[in-house]
């Protein structure tokens, strides 16, 4: 497991980011190509049934194959001075645009899983925030 913590240097706007990664080697226990599902077995014997969104990714995969998985968890915090606002509605609109931009940037990091409920909900929220 690796981890990191980054903080602002003196004189910069306060902020911090932390991340940690863990690597896990799992074994392909079963493959259901028709349903695009793979059952993975962890070293402790537990199993997880995973839907594979890209069927081409199953090409060449066989029961017994070992797969290295990297799990990444991160959080970032940034503070900024509150802008002087003319009225509350203008502030809310500006804040909504700022939040939508920041979250859109994070949403764009994803390369797969866009058909999952979580990312569909995130996309719908971003669309509402940006309008």
N, C-alpha and C positions, 0 to 999 in steps of 0.2 A: 504494500500500500504506500502510495506517495501522497503528500499533501503540501499545500503552499498557502502562504498568507502574504498579501501585498497591501501596503498602506501608503498613504500620501506622505510626502516628505515635508518638513517644516516649510511653511509659507504657501503651500498649495492648498487648494480647497480640500477639506477633509473628505476622505473616502477610504474604502477598503474592499478587498476582494479575497475570498478564500475558496480553495478548491481542494478536493481530494479524489484520488483515483484508486481503485482496487482492481486487480486482475484475477480472473477466475478461469480455470480450464474445465470445460464440461465435455461430456461424451454424448454423441447423438444416439439416443436409445431407440427411437422409432421415427419413421418418416411416413406421412400420409400425403403423397403427391397430389392426389385428387382434391383434397381439401386444403392444400398448401399449408400443412402443419408439420412441425418438427417437435419431438419430445426430447428435451435435453436433461441429462442427469448430472447433478453437481457432485463434488467429491464426497459430500456427506450422505449421498444416496437419494436426496430429494430430487424430484423431477418437476419440470415446468414445460407445459405445452405451449408452443409459440406459433402464431400465425406468420407466415412468410409472405410479405406483400409483393415481392418480386419473384415470380415463379422461376425465372432464369437463375436465381441464386441457389436453387436446389440442384442444378445440374452438377453432377459429379459428387454430390454429397451421399455418403453411405452410412448405414448403421455401424457404429463403432468408431467413426471419425471423432477426433478431438478438436474442439474449437476453443480458442482463447478469446475471452470476453473482457473488455475494459469498461468498468462502470465509473462514470464521472459525476460528481456532485459538486455544485458550485453556487456561490452567492456573491453578490456585489452590492455595495452600499455607497452612494455618493450624496453629499450634501451640497447645497447651493444656496446662495442668497435668494430670498424671495423677491421677485421683481416688484417694482412699484406699479400698482394697477389703478386704472381709472375707475373701474367698477367691478363688482363681483362676477358678473356674467363674462366679462372679457377675461378675467383671471381663470375662471373655470374652463372656458374654451381653450385658452393657451395651455393650461395644465393637461387637458384631455389630449391635445395634439402632442404635447411633450411625452406623455405616458404612452400614447399609441406608437410614437416613433421608437421609443426605447424597447417596447415589447415586440414591435415588428422586427427589430434587429435580432432579438433573441429567437423569435419564431423562425427567422430565415436560417438559423444555424442547423435546423433539422433537415435531414436528407431523406427521411422515410417516415412512415407512420402517419401520413396525412389523413388516412382513412380511420384513425382511431378517434374515439369520442372526445378525448382530451384535446387533441389538436384541432378537431372540428369546432369545439367550443371556444378554444383560444382564437381561431380565425374569425369566428362570428363576433366575438368581443372586440377584436382589433378593428373589424369593419365598422362596428358601431362607434368606437372611440374616434375613428378617423373621419367620421361624417359630421 
